Structures are given as structure tokens and as C-alpha cells.
Amino acid sequence: MTSKKNIIKLKTEPVVNFTLIGISSHENDYRLLWSINQQIGLSFSQDEYFVTECDKKFARFIHTDEDQHLVLISNRCDNGFLLEKHKNIDFVLKFEKQLNEEDKEQWLRDLKNTSLVSAAFIIPLNNKILQLLG
């Protein structure tokens, strides 16, 4: 008598604990940050560069208060893009928590109403983005 083995494969989704918004703006980072800080009431300040495994350096700015930790990273550097599939965006805004739909919509409205923001939209997360920014 032969025994039969049952193999069960579990498909697990990666834990996602952040939200990304792409921002398009034709302004320099310091002008955009000044505008966001003034019009939304945040206090972004410059942080150390975000450096990828390929040694690409991207400008990074942070805002922290009692409710949230936000990171704004330039999507462009001298030798490429942070998110190659999103070359149309200039900055990536990372929320260090997963936002609900209502909060996402409110942030998109606030950013789009900022005078120096041309466009803002949610960036769908994939495995590559999770590895890079997770």
C-alpha cells in the first residue's frame, strides 16, 4: 500500500504598511517643499540621500509629527529614476502607514490644490517597489 502525500501551497501576500503618492511638479524640490509646507501645514526638512543598491542618490526630505511620518523622495537623479516605470512623476511621497481610502482622497485633494503641484496620484505597489521602498 502506498501512502499519498497531500501538498498544500499557501499563497501569501506581502505585508504592506505604507502608501505611496506620485507627485508631478516642474519646480525644484525646495520650492515644492516650501509650497507644500505653507499650504498643507507640514514641516518637511532635508534628510540624508536615499541611496539605491546601484549607488543612485536621490534627494530625500522628511516630515514627522505626533500623527505621521512622511518621506518625500525625488524620482530623478543624475543617472536615472527611482521608479523606472513612473518616469512621469518627479517625487514620491511615502506615508509610513497604510492610508484608508478616505485619507488617500483627502491627501490627493490637498496636494492637487497646492499651487506648484501639477498632478498627484496613488502609486500601485508591486514587488519591486516593496523591495525598494519597503
Secondary structure as UniProt FT lines:
FT   STRAND          19..24
FT   HELIX           29..40
FT   STRAND          45..46
FT   STRAND          50..51
FT   TURN            53..54
FT   STRAND          57..58
FT   STRAND          60..64
FT   STRAND          69..74
FT   STRAND          76..77
FT   TURN            78..79
FT   STRAND          80..81
FT   HELIX           84..86
FT   TURN            87..88
FT   STRAND          91..95
FT   HELIX           101..112
FT   TURN            115..116
FT   STRAND          119..122
FT   HELIX           127..133
//
